[in-house]
Amino acid sequence: MKLRVVLADDHPFVLLGVRAALSESDGIEVVGEASSPAALFRILATVPCEVVVTDLTMPGGPDDAEDGLFLVRRLRRDCPSLHIVVLTSITNVAILRAVMHAGVSAILKKSESMDELIRAVRGAGCGPAYVGSSIQRDLAIAGLAGASSTRVPRLSPRESEVVRHFAGGHSVSEIARILGRDVRTVSRQKRDAMTKLGVSNDPGLIALVRVYGLS
């Protein structure tokens, strides 16, 4: 019997490439594809499978509030026998560590080879969680390979306000106007929040906010 796999990613070319690689591999059958969390759960409700290969963050509509870690946790809760393979472009080691400890069977970066993805899918549920080679290197460099804490550093209420508005699409100038603060103050609070959260650029901040649900 072939290993049945459902794919989830909001990038069509990623779905195309992963489906082609897995379909050409002996013993694996792709039985469904989704481009959002809501679509993924609709498929899982009707299509039997053993493994889901999913992106971590898939922007969608109001029905797709469960993204990031919330997505993984709901999969673990609603489909406890399902093996979860996360394929992500996120590079923040704190996020990657948190996902590892959320009960996934494997986690790899999208830059990994398809051969490594196939090994991860085939080995899902067999022994310890599979961690992609580049993620292992990142964790080792950061000194987090053996760490187990997944708690997010605590932001001040004002930093949280700034981060929430920024993740909502507002510029620093707009946030200053909304909150009635000086632009320099808002810029400093955003910078301090990024330092606490361990991110060095705006895309990393937005990704972390979405993964942890800080907004």
Secondary structure, 3 states (H helix, E strand, C coil): CCEEEEEECCCHHHHHHHHHHHHCCCCEEEEEEECCHHHHHHHHCCCCCCEEEECCCCCCCHHHCCCCHHHHHHHHHHCCCCEEEEEECCCCHHHHHHHHCCCCCEEEECCCCHHHHHHHHHCCCCCCCEECHHHHHHHHHHCCCCCCCCCCCCCCHHHHHHHHHHHCCCCHHHHHHHHCCCHHHHHHHHHHHHHHHCCCCHHHHHHHHHHHCCC
